[in-house]
Amino acid sequence: MATRKKPTKTTARKAAAKKAPSKKAPAKRATAKRSAKPLVERRDQPENLRLRSVSIGLTVNDLARSLGWYRDTLGFVVTDEWRTEGKLEGVEMRSGAVTIFLGQDDWKKGRDRIKGEGIRVYGRTAQDLDRLAAAIKARGGVLAHDPRTQPWGERDFGMVDPDGFRITVSTGD
């Protein structure tokens, strides 16, 4: 003969909760207005490359001369260096959020190799461009062109480093 257990307080509450309607009104959810255009553009799949920064490495003819130019004329700071048997082979330099790498040419591709052709390095700054250009000139820097406003509204000036790499510094977004 089967016996029935007497319900305990806990099981009685659970059973009543299942049967009885809730006395609380359901909470209203805040709804955000949806725009027709998503805030972030949807990326293709498979996921493509997403860089957070880009640095440049330059092979130079005379590392000591280039290091001095970037440090003393432009104000870059040496953050690392590479030596082989005590000889300086390369440096990492920073200015603001920008990192550049300078490496001594090993001449395996010939001593007559032209550097700087076909490349221009662009940098943006929030600094006063005229004052910055004047400071570079005062430290012995030569500008390829003085600060000027371009037809599209951006202001810039240009320089050429000791190996012929062209550098443009500009303001703008």
Secondary structure, 3 states (H helix, E strand, C coil): CCCCCCCCHHHHHHHHHHHCCCCCCCCCCCCCCCCCCCCCCCCCCCCCCCCCCCCEEEEECCHHHHHHHHHHHHCCEEEEEEEECCEEEEEEEEECCEEEEEEECCCCCCCCCCCCCCCEEEEECCCCHHHHHHHHHHCCCCEEEEEEECCCCCEEEEEECCCCCEEEEECCC
